[in-house]
Amino acid sequence: MADCDCLAGCPFFNDKMGGAPALATLYKKQFCRGQFESCARHIVFKALGKPGVPGDLFPNQIEIARKIVGTQ
């Protein structure tokens, strides 16, 4: 699996969001360095650009991402 193309500028990947470090490590492995196409932040980024991604959106919040981009 490939790394997400947004790693360099992603606040989540670069620990600029609050949250549980152990959980963040799991999400980074699952989403950032794995199935990044299913990351909520990546979905919104691809649809709306960086300004469209809420600062508090976590990779696992797919339902919120779908509402933001209007696919639900």
mmCIF file of the N, C-alpha and C atoms, coordinates in Angstrom:
data_MODEL
# 
_entry.id   MODEL 
# 
loop_
_atom_site.group_PDB 
_atom_site.id 
_atom_site.type_symbol 
_atom_site.label_atom_id 
_atom_site.label_alt_id 
_atom_site.label_comp_id 
_atom_site.label_asym_id 
_atom_site.label_entity_id 
_atom_site.label_seq_id 
_atom_site.pdbx_PDB_ins_code 
_atom_site.Cartn_x 
_atom_site.Cartn_y 
_atom_site.Cartn_z 
_atom_site.occupancy 
_atom_site.B_iso_or_equiv 
_atom_site.pdbx_formal_charge 
_atom_site.auth_seq_id 
_atom_site.auth_comp_id 
_atom_site.auth_asym_id 
_atom_site.auth_atom_id 
_atom_site.pdbx_PDB_model_num 
ATOM 1   N N  . MET A 1 1  ? 0.843   -1.187 0.000  1.00 0.00 ? 1  MET A N  1 
ATOM 2   C CA . MET A 1 1  ? 0.000   0.000  0.000  1.00 0.00 ? 1  MET A CA 1 
ATOM 3   C C  . MET A 1 1  ? 0.883   1.244  0.000  1.00 0.00 ? 1  MET A C  1 
ATOM 4   N N  . ALA A 1 2  ? 0.390   2.243  -0.640 1.00 0.00 ? 2  ALA A N  1 
ATOM 5   C CA . ALA A 1 2  ? 1.133   3.494  -0.759 1.00 0.00 ? 2  ALA A CA 1 
ATOM 6   C C  . ALA A 1 2  ? 0.758   4.473  0.344  1.00 0.00 ? 2  ALA A C  1 
ATOM 7   N N  . ASP A 1 3  ? 1.662   5.396  0.582  1.00 0.00 ? 3  ASP A N  1 
ATOM 8   C CA . ASP A 1 3  ? 1.380   6.480  1.517  1.00 0.00 ? 3  ASP A CA 1 
ATOM 9   C C  . ASP A 1 3  ? 0.471   7.498  0.843  1.00 0.00 ? 3  ASP A C  1 
ATOM 10  N N  . CYS A 1 4  ? -0.310  8.191  1.643  1.00 0.00 ? 4  CYS A N  1 
ATOM 11  C CA . CYS A 1 4  ? -1.180  9.262  1.158  1.00 0.00 ? 4  CYS A CA 1 
ATOM 12  C C  . CYS A 1 4  ? -0.331  10.390 0.574  1.00 0.00 ? 4  CYS A C  1 
ATOM 13  N N  . ASP A 1 5  ? -0.807  10.969 -0.510 1.00 0.00 ? 5  ASP A N  1 
ATOM 14  C CA . ASP A 1 5  ? -0.079  12.071 -1.135 1.00 0.00 ? 5  ASP A CA 1 
ATOM 15  C C  . ASP A 1 5  ? -0.203  13.384 -0.368 1.00 0.00 ? 5  ASP A C  1 
ATOM 16  N N  . CYS A 1 6  ? -0.984  13.404 0.689  1.00 0.00 ? 6  CYS A N  1 
ATOM 17  C CA . CYS A 1 6  ? -1.208  14.631 1.473  1.00 0.00 ? 6  CYS A CA 1 
ATOM 18  C C  . CYS A 1 6  ? -0.432  14.652 2.793  1.00 0.00 ? 6  CYS A C  1 
ATOM 19  N N  . LEU A 1 7  ? 0.426   13.685 3.035  1.00 0.00 ? 7  LEU A N  1 
ATOM 20  C CA . LEU A 1 7  ? 1.095   13.573 4.337  1.00 0.00 ? 7  LEU A CA 1 
ATOM 21  C C  . LEU A 1 7  ? 1.831   14.833 4.761  1.00 0.00 ? 7  LEU A C  1 
ATOM 22  N N  . ALA A 1 8  ? 2.549   15.442 3.857  1.00 0.00 ? 8  ALA A N  1 
ATOM 23  C CA . ALA A 1 8  ? 3.382   16.598 4.221  1.00 0.00 ? 8  ALA A CA 1 
ATOM 24  C C  . ALA A 1 8  ? 2.571   17.745 4.822  1.00 0.00 ? 8  ALA A C  1 
ATOM 25  N N  . GLY A 1 9  ? 1.359   17.969 4.323  1.00 0.00 ? 9  GLY A N  1 
ATOM 26  C CA . GLY A 1 9  ? 0.568   19.091 4.806  1.00 0.00 ? 9  GLY A CA 1 
ATOM 27  C C  . GLY A 1 9  ? -0.621  18.719 5.665  1.00 0.00 ? 9  GLY A C  1 
ATOM 28  N N  . CYS A 1 10 ? -0.725  17.467 6.029  1.00 0.00 ? 10 CYS A N  1 
ATOM 29  C CA . CYS A 1 10 ? -1.897  17.018 6.796  1.00 0.00 ? 10 CYS A CA 1 
ATOM 30  C C  . CYS A 1 10 ? -1.721  17.280 8.291  1.00 0.00 ? 10 CYS A C  1 
ATOM 31  N N  . PRO A 1 11 ? -2.598  18.097 8.877  1.00 0.00 ? 11 PRO A N  1 
ATOM 32  C CA . PRO A 1 11 ? -2.509  18.371 10.310 1.00 0.00 ? 11 PRO A CA 1 
ATOM 33  C C  . PRO A 1 11 ? -2.656  17.112 11.167 1.00 0.00 ? 11 PRO A C  1 
ATOM 34  N N  . PHE A 1 12 ? -3.484  16.182 10.723 1.00 0.00 ? 12 PHE A N  1 
ATOM 35  C CA . PHE A 1 12 ? -3.650  14.952 11.499 1.00 0.00 ? 12 PHE A CA 1 
ATOM 36  C C  . PHE A 1 12 ? -2.350  14.152 11.506 1.00 0.00 ? 12 PHE A C  1 
ATOM 37  N N  . PHE A 1 13 ? -1.794  13.910 10.335 1.00 0.00 ? 13 PHE A N  1 
ATOM 38  C CA . PHE A 1 13 ? -0.574  13.110 10.247 1.00 0.00 ? 13 PHE A CA 1 
ATOM 39  C C  . PHE A 1 13 ? 0.586   13.769 10.986 1.00 0.00 ? 13 PHE A C  1 
ATOM 40  N N  . ASN A 1 14 ? 0.639   15.065 10.966 1.00 0.00 ? 14 ASN A N  1 
ATOM 41  C CA . ASN A 1 14 ? 1.733   15.807 11.593 1.00 0.00 ? 14 ASN A CA 1 
ATOM 42  C C  . ASN A 1 14 ? 1.439   16.231 13.024 1.00 0.00 ? 14 ASN A C  1 
ATOM 43  N N  . ASP A 1 15 ? 0.482   15.567 13.657 1.00 0.00 ? 15 ASP A N  1 
ATOM 44  C CA . ASP A 1 15 ? 0.162   15.746 15.075 1.00 0.00 ? 15 ASP A CA 1 
ATOM 45  C C  . ASP A 1 15 ? -0.181  17.174 15.466 1.00 0.00 ? 15 ASP A C  1 
ATOM 46  N N  . LYS A 1 16 ? -0.908  17.872 14.628 1.00 0.00 ? 16 LYS A N  1 
ATOM 47  C CA . LYS A 1 16 ? -1.321  19.240 14.934 1.00 0.00 ? 16 LYS A CA 1 
ATOM 48  C C  . LYS A 1 16 ? -2.778  19.290 15.390 1.00 0.00 ? 16 LYS A C  1 
ATOM 49  N N  . MET A 1 17 ? -3.388  18.115 15.566 1.00 0.00 ? 17 MET A N  1 
ATOM 50  C CA . MET A 1 17 ? -4.746  18.018 16.086 1.00 0.00 ? 17 MET A CA 1 
ATOM 51  C C  . MET A 1 17 ? -4.651  17.322 17.440 1.00 0.00 ? 17 MET A C  1 
ATOM 52  N N  . GLY A 1 18 ? -5.569  17.621 18.314 1.00 0.00 ? 18 GLY A N  1 
ATOM 53  C CA . GLY A 1 18 ? -5.587  16.935 19.602 1.00 0.00 ? 18 GLY A CA 1 
ATOM 54  C C  . GLY A 1 18 ? -6.061  15.510 19.431 1.00 0.00 ? 18 GLY A C  1 
ATOM 55  N N  . GLY A 1 19 ? -6.044  14.769 20.489 1.00 0.00 ? 19 GLY A N  1 
ATOM 56  C CA . GLY A 1 19 ? -6.548  13.408 20.416 1.00 0.00 ? 19 GLY A CA 1 
ATOM 57  C C  . GLY A 1 19 ? -5.640  12.437 21.131 1.00 0.00 ? 19 GLY A C  1 
ATOM 58  N N  . ALA A 1 20 ? -6.087  11.226 21.177 1.00 0.00 ? 20 ALA A N  1 
ATOM 59  C CA . ALA A 1 20 ? -5.348  10.166 21.849 1.00 0.00 ? 20 ALA A CA 1 
ATOM 60  C C  . ALA A 1 20 ? -4.209  9.676  20.959 1.00 0.00 ? 20 ALA A C  1 
ATOM 61  N N  . PRO A 1 21 ? -2.974  9.781  21.410 1.00 0.00 ? 21 PRO A N  1 
ATOM 62  C CA . PRO A 1 21 ? -1.820  9.386  20.591 1.00 0.00 ? 21 PRO A CA 1 
ATOM 63  C C  . PRO A 1 21 ? -1.861  7.926  20.138 1.00 0.00 ? 21 PRO A C  1 
ATOM 64  N N  . ALA A 1 22 ? -2.308  7.025  21.003 1.00 0.00 ? 22 ALA A N  1 
ATOM 65  C CA . ALA A 1 22 ? -2.350  5.609  20.623 1.00 0.00 ? 22 ALA A CA 1 
ATOM 66  C C  . ALA A 1 22 ? -3.349  5.392  19.493 1.00 0.00 ? 22 ALA A C  1 
ATOM 67  N N  . LEU A 1 23 ? -4.485  6.038  19.573 1.00 0.00 ? 23 LEU A N  1 
ATOM 68  C CA . LEU A 1 23 ? -5.498  5.924  18.530 1.00 0.00 ? 23 LEU A CA 1 
ATOM 69  C C  . LEU A 1 23 ? -5.001  6.578  17.243 1.00 0.00 ? 23 LEU A C  1 
ATOM 70  N N  . ALA A 1 24 ? -4.337  7.708  17.364 1.00 0.00 ? 24 ALA A N  1 
ATOM 71  C CA . ALA A 1 24 ? -3.788  8.392  16.194 1.00 0.00 ? 24 ALA A CA 1 
ATOM 72  C C  . ALA A 1 24 ? -2.778  7.503  15.475 1.00 0.00 ? 24 ALA A C  1 
ATOM 73  N N  . THR A 1 25 ? -1.984  6.770  16.219 1.00 0.00 ? 25 THR A N  1 
ATOM 74  C CA . THR A 1 25 ? -1.008  5.866  15.615 1.00 0.00 ? 25 THR A CA 1 
ATOM 75  C C  . THR A 1 25 ? -1.706  4.790  14.794 1.00 0.00 ? 25 THR A C  1 
ATOM 76  N N  . LEU A 1 26 ? -2.792  4.254  15.316 1.00 0.00 ? 26 LEU A N  1 
ATOM 77  C CA . LEU A 1 26 ? -3.552  3.243  14.576 1.00 0.00 ? 26 LEU A CA 1 
ATOM 78  C C  . LEU A 1 26 ? -4.163  3.827  13.311 1.00 0.00 ? 26 LEU A C  1 
ATOM 79  N N  . TYR A 1 27 ? -4.731  5.019  13.415 1.00 0.00 ? 27 TYR A N  1 
ATOM 80  C CA . TYR A 1 27 ? -5.334  5.662  12.248 1.00 0.00 ? 27 TYR A CA 1 
ATOM 81  C C  . TYR A 1 27 ? -4.288  5.976  11.181 1.00 0.00 ? 27 TYR A C  1 
ATOM 82  N N  . LYS A 1 28 ? -3.123  6.405  11.614 1.00 0.00 ? 28 LYS A N  1 
ATOM 83  C CA . LYS A 1 28 ? -2.056  6.711  10.656 1.00 0.00 ? 28 LYS A CA 1 
ATOM 84  C C  . LYS A 1 28 ? -1.654  5.462  9.882  1.00 0.00 ? 28 LYS A C  1 
ATOM 85  N N  . LYS A 1 29 ? -1.573  4.345  10.581 1.00 0.00 ? 29 LYS A N  1 
ATOM 86  C CA . LYS A 1 29 ? -1.223  3.091  9.918  1.00 0.00 ? 29 LYS A CA 1 
ATOM 87  C C  . LYS A 1 29 ? -2.338  2.675  8.954  1.00 0.00 ? 29 LYS A C  1 
ATOM 88  N N  . GLN A 1 30 ? -3.573  2.771  9.400  1.00 0.00 ? 30 GLN A N  1 
ATOM 89  C CA . GLN A 1 30 ? -4.706  2.337  8.588  1.00 0.00 ? 30 GLN A CA 1 
ATOM 90  C C  . GLN A 1 30 ? -4.968  3.265  7.404  1.00 0.00 ? 30 GLN A C  1 
ATOM 91  N N  . PHE A 1 31 ? -4.983  4.553  7.656  1.00 0.00 ? 31 PHE A N  1 
ATOM 92  C CA . PHE A 1 31 ? -5.381  5.512  6.626  1.00 0.00 ? 31 PHE A CA 1 
ATOM 93  C C  . PHE A 1 31 ? -4.187  6.168  5.916  1.00 0.00 ? 31 PHE A C  1 
ATOM 94  N N  . CYS A 1 32 ? -3.310  6.801  6.658  1.00 0.00 ? 32 CYS A N  1 
ATOM 95  C CA . CYS A 1 32 ? -2.224  7.594  6.071  1.00 0.00 ? 32 CYS A CA 1 
ATOM 96  C C  . CYS A 1 32 ? -1.204  6.745  5.333  1.00 0.00 ? 32 CYS A C  1 
ATOM 97  N N  . ARG A 1 33 ? -0.946  5.591  5.859  1.00 0.00 ? 33 ARG A N  1 
ATOM 98  C CA . ARG A 1 33 ? 0.051   4.699  5.262  1.00 0.00 ? 33 ARG A CA 1 
ATOM 99  C C  . ARG A 1 33 ? -0.598  3.411  4.775  1.00 0.00 ? 33 ARG A C  1 
ATOM 100 N N  . GLY A 1 34 ? -1.835  3.533  4.364  1.00 0.00 ? 34 GLY A N  1 
ATOM 101 C CA . GLY A 1 34 ? -2.565  2.357  3.897  1.00 0.00 ? 34 GLY A CA 1 
ATOM 102 C C  . GLY A 1 34 ? -3.685  2.749  2.961  1.00 0.00 ? 34 GLY A C  1 
ATOM 103 N N  . GLN A 1 35 ? -4.896  2.657  3.453  1.00 0.00 ? 35 GLN A N  1 
ATOM 104 C CA . GLN A 1 35 ? -6.083  2.913  2.630  1.00 0.00 ? 35 GLN A CA 1 
ATOM 105 C C  . GLN A 1 35 ? -6.477  4.385  2.676  1.00 0.00 ? 35 GLN A C  1 
ATOM 106 N N  . PHE A 1 36 ? -5.597  5.243  2.197  1.00 0.00 ? 36 PHE A N  1 
ATOM 107 C CA . PHE A 1 36 ? -5.848  6.681  2.302  1.00 0.00 ? 36 PHE A CA 1 
ATOM 108 C C  . PHE A 1 36 ? -7.050  7.137  1.495  1.00 0.00 ? 36 PHE A C  1 
ATOM 109 N N  . GLU A 1 37 ? -7.457  6.365  0.489  1.00 0.00 ? 37 GLU A N  1 
ATOM 110 C CA . GLU A 1 37 ? -8.635  6.744  -0.297 1.00 0.00 ? 37 GLU A CA 1 
ATOM 111 C C  . GLU A 1 37 ? -9.908  6.719  0.546  1.00 0.00 ? 37 GLU A C  1 
ATOM 112 N N  . SER A 1 38 ? -9.875  5.980  1.662  1.00 0.00 ? 38 SER A N  1 
ATOM 113 C CA . SER A 1 38 ? -11.045 5.904  2.531  1.00 0.00 ? 38 SER A CA 1 
ATOM 114 C C  . SER A 1 38 ? -10.926 6.812  3.755  1.00 0.00 ? 38 SER A C  1 
ATOM 115 N N  . CYS A 1 39 ? -9.921  7.677  3.786  1.00 0.00 ? 39 CYS A N  1 
ATOM 116 C CA . CYS A 1 39 ? -9.741  8.643  4.868  1.00 0.00 ? 39 CYS A CA 1 
ATOM 117 C C  . CYS A 1 39 ? -10.732 9.796  4.680  1.00 0.00 ? 39 CYS A C  1 
ATOM 118 N N  . ALA A 1 40 ? -11.452 10.134 5.717  1.00 0.00 ? 40 ALA A N  1 
ATOM 119 C CA . ALA A 1 40 ? -12.436 11.219 5.643  1.00 0.00 ? 40 ALA A CA 1 
ATOM 120 C C  . ALA A 1 40 ? -11.782 12.532 5.230  1.00 0.00 ? 40 ALA A C  1 
ATOM 121 N N  . ARG A 1 41 ? -10.618 12.830 5.755  1.00 0.00 ? 41 ARG A N  1 
ATOM 122 C CA . ARG A 1 41 ? -9.915  14.067 5.407  1.00 0.00 ? 41 ARG A CA 1 
ATOM 123 C C  . ARG A 1 41 ? -9.525  14.069 3.925  1.00 0.00 ? 41 ARG A C  1 
ATOM 124 N N  . HIS A 1 42 ? -9.065  12.942 3.440  1.00 0.00 ? 42 HIS A N  1 
ATOM 125 C CA . HIS A 1 42 ? -8.659  12.825 2.038  1.00 0.00 ? 42 HIS A CA 1 
ATOM 126 C C  . HIS A 1 42 ? -9.867  12.968 1.109  1.00 0.00 ? 42 HIS A C  1 
ATOM 127 N N  . ILE A 1 43 ? -10.982 12.381 1.479  1.00 0.00 ? 43 ILE A N  1 
ATOM 128 C CA . ILE A 1 43 ? -12.206 12.474 0.674  1.00 0.00 ? 43 ILE A CA 1 
ATOM 129 C C  . ILE A 1 43 ? -12.627 13.925 0.504  1.00 0.00 ? 43 ILE A C  1 
ATOM 130 N N  . VAL A 1 44 ? -12.647 14.658 1.605  1.00 0.00 ? 44 VAL A N  1 
ATOM 131 C CA . VAL A 1 44 ? -13.046 16.072 1.536  1.00 0.00 ? 44 VAL A CA 1 
ATOM 132 C C  . VAL A 1 44 ? -12.003 16.878 0.776  1.00 0.00 ? 44 VAL A C  1 
ATOM 133 N N  . PHE A 1 45 ? -10.738 16.614 1.010  1.00 0.00 ? 45 PHE A N  1 
ATOM 134 C CA . PHE A 1 45 ? -9.667  17.322 0.311  1.00 0.00 ? 45 PHE A CA 1 
ATOM 135 C C  . PHE A 1 45 ? -9.794  17.158 -1.202 1.00 0.00 ? 45 PHE A C  1 
ATOM 136 N N  . LYS A 1 46 ? -10.020 15.945 -1.659 1.00 0.00 ? 46 LYS A N  1 
ATOM 137 C CA . LYS A 1 46 ? -10.130 15.691 -3.094 1.00 0.00 ? 46 LYS A CA 1 
ATOM 138 C C  . LYS A 1 46 ? -11.356 16.358 -3.694 1.00 0.00 ? 46 LYS A C  1 
ATOM 139 N N  . ALA A 1 47 ? -12.435 16.454 -2.933 1.00 0.00 ? 47 ALA A N  1 
ATOM 140 C CA . ALA A 1 47 ? -13.674 17.048 -3.450 1.00 0.00 ? 47 ALA A CA 1 
ATOM 141 C C  . ALA A 1 47 ? -13.676 18.571 -3.380 1.00 0.00 ? 47 ALA A C  1 
ATOM 142 N N  . LEU A 1 48 ? -13.137 19.139 -2.293 1.00 0.00 ? 48 LEU A N  1 
ATOM 143 C CA . LEU A 1 48 ? -13.292 20.568 -2.034 1.00 0.00 ? 48 LEU A CA 1 
ATOM 144 C C  . LEU A 1 48 ? -11.980 21.337 -1.895 1.00 0.00 ? 48 LEU A C  1 
ATOM 145 N N  . GLY A 1 49 ? -10.872 20.637 -1.886 1.00 0.00 ? 49 GLY A N  1 
ATOM 146 C CA . GLY A 1 49 ? -9.596  21.299 -1.668 1.00 0.00 ? 49 GLY A CA 1 
ATOM 147 C C  . GLY A 1 49 ? -9.296  21.455 -0.190 1.00 0.00 ? 49 GLY A C  1 
ATOM 148 N N  . LYS A 1 50 ? -8.093  21.866 0.109  1.00 0.00 ? 50 LYS A N  1 
ATOM 149 C CA . LYS A 1 50 ? -7.633  21.985 1.497  1.00 0.00 ? 50 LYS A CA 1 
ATOM 150 C C  . LYS A 1 50 ? -8.519  22.899 2.357  1.00 0.00 ? 50 LYS A C  1 
ATOM 151 N N  . PRO A 1 51 ? -8.988  24.041 1.830  1.00 0.00 ? 51 PRO A N  1 
ATOM 152 C CA . PRO A 1 51 ? -9.833  24.900 2.668  1.00 0.00 ? 51 PRO A CA 1 
ATOM 153 C C  . PRO A 1 51 ? -11.160 24.253 3.090  1.00 0.00 ? 51 PRO A C  1 
ATOM 154 N N  . GLY A 1 52 ? -11.595 23.234 2.375  1.00 0.00 ? 52 GLY A N  1 
ATOM 155 C CA . GLY A 1 52 ? -12.855 22.570 2.691  1.00 0.00 ? 52 GLY A CA 1 
ATOM 156 C C  . GLY A 1 52 ? -12.766 21.541 3.798  1.00 0.00 ? 52 GLY A C  1 
ATOM 157 N N  . VAL A 1 53 ? -11.550 21.189 4.213  1.00 0.00 ? 53 VAL A N  1 
ATOM 158 C CA . VAL A 1 53 ? -11.378 20.155 5.235  1.00 0.00 ? 53 VAL A CA 1 
ATOM 159 C C  . VAL A 1 53 ? -11.470 20.778 6.626  1.00 0.00 ? 53 VAL A C  1 
ATOM 160 N N  . PRO A 1 54 ? -12.470 20.384 7.410  1.00 0.00 ? 54 PRO A N  1 
ATOM 161 C CA . PRO A 1 54 ? -12.576 20.917 8.772  1.00 0.00 ? 54 PRO A CA 1 
ATOM 162 C C  . PRO A 1 54 ? -11.347 20.551 9.602  1.00 0.00 ? 54 PRO A C  1 
ATOM 163 N N  . GLY A 1 55 ? -10.898 21.463 10.415 1.00 0.00 ? 55 GLY A N  1 
ATOM 164 C CA . GLY A 1 55 ? -9.712  21.246 11.229 1.00 0.00 ? 55 GLY A CA 1 
ATOM 165 C C  . GLY A 1 55 ? -9.836  20.120 12.226 1.00 0.00 ? 55 GLY A C  1 
ATOM 166 N N  . ASP A 1 56 ? -11.063 19.786 12.603 1.00 0.00 ? 56 ASP A N  1 
ATOM 167 C CA . ASP A 1 56 ? -11.261 18.748 13.613 1.00 0.00 ? 56 ASP A CA 1 
ATOM 168 C C  . ASP A 1 56 ? -11.759 17.425 13.031 1.00 0.00 ? 56 ASP A C  1 
ATOM 169 N N  . LEU A 1 57 ? -11.679 17.256 11.726 1.00 0.00 ? 57 LEU A N  1 
ATOM 170 C CA . LEU A 1 57 ? -12.144 16.031 11.081 1.00 0.00 ? 57 LEU A CA 1 
ATOM 171 C C  . LEU A 1 57 ? -11.085 14.940 11.210 1.00 0.00 ? 57 LEU A C  1 
ATOM 172 N N  . PHE A 1 58 ? -11.480 13.804 11.753 1.00 0.00 ? 58 PHE A N  1 
ATOM 173 C CA . PHE A 1 58 ? -10.573 12.672 11.911 1.00 0.00 ? 58 PHE A CA 1 
ATOM 174 C C  . PHE A 1 58 ? -10.742 11.702 10.749 1.00 0.00 ? 58 PHE A C  1 
ATOM 175 N N  . PRO A 1 59 ? -9.712  10.938 10.437 1.00 0.00 ? 59 PRO A N  1 
ATOM 176 C CA . PRO A 1 59 ? -9.745  10.047 9.277  1.00 0.00 ? 59 PRO A CA 1 
ATOM 177 C C  . PRO A 1 59 ? -10.899 9.050  9.266  1.00 0.00 ? 59 PRO A C  1 
ATOM 178 N N  . ASN A 1 60 ? -11.369 8.653  10.420 1.00 0.00 ? 60 ASN A N  1 
ATOM 179 C CA . ASN A 1 60 ? -12.422 7.648  10.501 1.00 0.00 ? 60 ASN A CA 1 
ATOM 180 C C  . ASN A 1 60 ? -13.832 8.233  10.385 1.00 0.00 ? 60 ASN A C  1 
ATOM 181 N N  . GLN A 1 61 ? -13.980 9.529  10.264 1.00 0.00 ? 61 GLN A N  1 
ATOM 182 C CA . GLN A 1 61 ? -15.299 10.170 10.251 1.00 0.00 ? 61 GLN A CA 1 
ATOM 183 C C  . GLN A 1 61 ? -15.861 10.260 8.825  1.00 0.00 ? 61 GLN A C  1 
ATOM 184 N N  . ILE A 1 62 ? -16.036 9.096  8.228  1.00 0.00 ? 62 ILE A N  1 
ATOM 185 C CA . ILE A 1 62 ? -16.472 8.982  6.837  1.00 0.00 ? 62 ILE A CA 1 
ATOM 186 C C  . ILE A 1 62 ? -17.869 9.561  6.634  1.00 0.00 ? 62 ILE A C  1 
ATOM 187 N N  . GLU A 1 63 ? -18.767 9.314  7.550  1.00 0.00 ? 63 GLU A N  1 
ATOM 188 C CA . GLU A 1 63 ? -20.140 9.830  7.407  1.00 0.00 ? 63 GLU A CA 1 
ATOM 189 C C  . GLU A 1 63 ? -20.157 11.360 7.370  1.00 0.00 ? 63 GLU A C  1 
ATOM 190 N N  . ILE A 1 64 ? -19.360 11.976 8.194  1.00 0.00 ? 64 ILE A N  1 
ATOM 191 C CA . ILE A 1 64 ? -19.268 13.442 8.197  1.00 0.00 ? 64 ILE A CA 1 
ATOM 192 C C  . ILE A 1 64 ? -18.678 13.927 6.876  1.00 0.00 ? 64 ILE A C  1 
ATOM 193 N N  . ALA A 1 65 ? -17.651 13.239 6.404  1.00 0.00 ? 65 ALA A N  1 
ATOM 194 C CA . ALA A 1 65 ? -17.035 13.614 5.124  1.00 0.00 ? 65 ALA A CA 1 
ATOM 195 C C  . ALA A 1 65 ? -18.049 13.528 3.990  1.00 0.00 ? 65 ALA A C  1 
ATOM 196 N N  . ARG A 1 66 ? -18.847 12.489 3.977  1.00 0.00 ? 66 ARG A N  1 
ATOM 197 C CA . ARG A 1 66 ? -19.865 12.337 2.925  1.00 0.00 ? 66 ARG A CA 1 
ATOM 198 C C  . ARG A 1 66 ? -20.907 13.453 2.976  1.00 0.00 ? 66 ARG A C  1 
ATOM 199 N N  . LYS A 1 67 ? -21.273 13.854 4.171  1.00 0.00 ? 67 LYS A N  1 
ATOM 200 C CA . LYS A 1 67 ? -22.226 14.961 4.300  1.00 0.00 ? 67 LYS A CA 1 
ATOM 201 C C  . LYS A 1 67 ? -21.607 16.266 3.788  1.00 0.00 ? 67 LYS A C  1 
ATOM 202 N N  . ILE A 1 68 ? -20.346 16.470 4.108  1.00 0.00 ? 68 ILE A N  1 
ATOM 203 C CA . ILE A 1 68 ? -19.661 17.692 3.676  1.00 0.00 ? 68 ILE A CA 1 
ATOM 204 C C  . ILE A 1 68 ? -19.588 17.780 2.156  1.00 0.00 ? 68 ILE A C  1 
ATOM 205 N N  . VAL A 1 69 ? -19.263 16.673 1.518  1.00 0.00 ? 69 VAL A N  1 
ATOM 206 C CA . VAL A 1 69 ? -19.125 16.701 0.060  1.00 0.00 ? 69 VAL A CA 1 
ATOM 207 C C  . VAL A 1 69 ? -20.430 16.425 -0.666 1.00 0.00 ? 69 VAL A C  1 
ATOM 208 N N  . GLY A 1 70 ? -21.475 16.123 0.102  1.00 0.00 ? 70 GLY A N  1 
ATOM 209 C CA . GLY A 1 70 ? -22.798 15.943 -0.490 1.00 0.00 ? 70 GLY A CA 1 
ATOM 210 C C  . GLY A 1 70 ? -23.017 14.620 -1.182 1.00 0.00 ? 70 GLY A C  1 
ATOM 211 N N  . THR A 1 71 ? -22.367 13.568 -0.720 1.00 0.00 ? 71 THR A N  1 
ATOM 212 C CA . THR A 1 71 ? -22.575 12.260 -1.319 1.00 0.00 ? 71 THR A CA 1 
ATOM 213 C C  . THR A 1 71 ? -23.438 11.362 -0.459 1.00 0.00 ? 71 THR A C  1 
ATOM 214 N N  . GLN A 1 72 ? -24.130 11.939 0.488  1.00 0.00 ? 72 GLN A N  1 
ATOM 215 C CA . GLN A 1 72 ? -25.002 11.125 1.325  1.00 0.00 ? 72 GLN A CA 1 
ATOM 216 C C  . GLN A 1 72 ? -26.374 11.745 1.387  1.00 0.00 ? 72 GLN A C  1 
# 
